[in-house]
């Protein structure tokens, strides 16, 4: 029997989306008889440790990306952090080099971790942001990102290859393809189920601080007099799960995949950030949604605006949110599954079969 190959799966710890969209990939790798080593940091690592307690994990250095209270300052804060990001990338490369040299890993899947790659083993980069929107500096941020992607063997884009009916728009579709790109389809970790609707409004929080907390406070204030059945999932992955049933809003710090799948299926409407992984999950579950993009995150603002213009989902800016805006949801189509073939993992993983 040939020895099982070990694939390193390394999502970025920035919100929970990068980690959660790696769940179906990790499951598929195990189904195809690969060993999986998980590498990340912070909440993303903790989430995957809870989802796959039997798998070995490695802690990588943190990128330490936080949002300023004023979203418009984010781009400049990120530019100031470039030297630190480079330092983190170099630390990642060093750790990976050692793993490859000792034969610990035989392939790499990096979800937006810029330094997790090595020429000696097949290295895959996952992103839906071939173009990185940063306002007036979008050309430069996109060029910088594409320069890094080129260093990988292939880029997997979690979307369909249709130029019109797709989820990522101009983020995930280039006019020219300067490196190998594979559109792998909509990656979801959940299934649509017909369950009785016992939750009127599900408030799903995630993303970096302090904006996550600011959004939570805004929603609690907005719904404090509501007579609807509301569940607030705070998006704080901690060692223990904590429920609070006080007042009219039921809250929980985090839910694992199966629990989250159940509450989304049981809810009439979801309010959340317009992060790409949330859009993929909610598309597969065909939900009525209202989006509130993270202030200063151009990508989320673009995705929310695009879905609104297509007549699919309404949105508003965080500072303008009021419960009465939810009345608009009824006049939009809602997220519906795109016509797509199931993800062909055997074809994707053939890269790792080469000697």
Secondary structure as UniProt FT lines:
FT   STRAND          6..11
FT   HELIX           17..31
FT   TURN            32..33
FT   STRAND          35..40
FT   HELIX           42..51
FT   TURN            52..54
FT   STRAND          56..59
FT   HELIX           71..73
FT   HELIX           74..80
FT   HELIX           82..101
FT   TURN            102..103
FT   STRAND          107..111
FT   TURN            114..115
FT   TURN            119..120
FT   STRAND          122..126
FT   HELIX           135..137
FT   HELIX           138..149
FT   TURN            150..151
FT   STRAND          154..157
FT   HELIX           169..171
FT   STRAND          181..183
FT   STRAND          199..204
FT   TURN            209..210
FT   HELIX           211..222
FT   TURN            223..225
FT   STRAND          230..233
FT   STRAND          243..244
FT   STRAND          249..252
FT   HELIX           257..265
FT   STRAND          267..272
FT   HELIX           276..284
FT   TURN            285..286
FT   STRAND          289..291
FT   TURN            295..296
FT   HELIX           298..309
FT   TURN            310..311
FT   STRAND          314..315
FT   HELIX           318..320
FT   HELIX           323..331
FT   HELIX           345..353
//
